[in-house]
Amino acid sequence: MSTTRQHQPGDRGSEPDGAPVAASRVLALYGASGIVPLARDFTRQALHEWGWLPAATADRRAAAEDVLLVVSELVTNACLHAEGPEQLRVACTPKVLRLEVTDRGSGQPAPRTPHRAGRPGGHGMFIVQRLCLDWGVVRTPGVAGKTVWAELAAPA
């Protein structure tokens, strides 16, 4: 797990590897109701706009479903463990899709170890870790909360 700089809404600079941000969308979630479906619908719309959906192949469909699952897990974790999410940012480069969920919580997300597949709960960050190229947490000194980010490979 690594950390990187926190993107600001509307930031169209470059990713840590120097690649330009091709597209970015931000959704305010603070005070919203039905947050997880709202975040999934927002992300699904972005995937449509960026050509991930409708998927032409099973691999592209699976990539889009993985993105939606990771959004669900990150937003749900913010709801359950971090006083609720404040915003979701979705950014896409030709190679990577980056998800960022900002919350006001002080906790540190981590996959539950050991992972027990047969037990309810505790699977969120394990799923994120398994599906993503990388993920991490960014904190801004003097500011409450954090941004949990995850990156998934763009479909070929």
C-alpha positions, 0 to 999 in steps of 0.5 A: 500500500502506498500514498500519493497526493490528494487531488482537489475537485476539478484538478486536471493536473497529472497523476503521480506517474506523470500521466495526464488526467483524461477525465474527472468527476466529483460527487458531493455526498455529505448529507445525501440519502441513499449514498451507496446507490447514488455513488454507483449511479454517478460512477456508472454514468461516468463509465458511460461517458468515458466509453467503458459502458456499454461493454463490448466484451465480457472482460470490459463488462467485468472491469466496469463491474469491478469499478462499481463494486469497489465504489460500493465498498469504499463508500460503505466503509465510509458510512460504517466506520468514518462518520459518512463520506463527504465526496466521491471523485472518479478520475480516468486516464487511458491506463488507470481509473482512480476512485477517491472517497473523502470522509471525516473519520480518523480510523485507518482502513485495512483488510481484516487479517486473517480474512475469513471468507465464510464469516459475515462482514469485514470483506470490504478492504479485502475486496478492494485489495484483491481487485485494485492495482493499488490503494491507500489513504491520504491525510492532510495535516491539520484537517479532520478526515482522510481520502481513501483511494483505489486504482483499477486498470482500464480495460484493454 
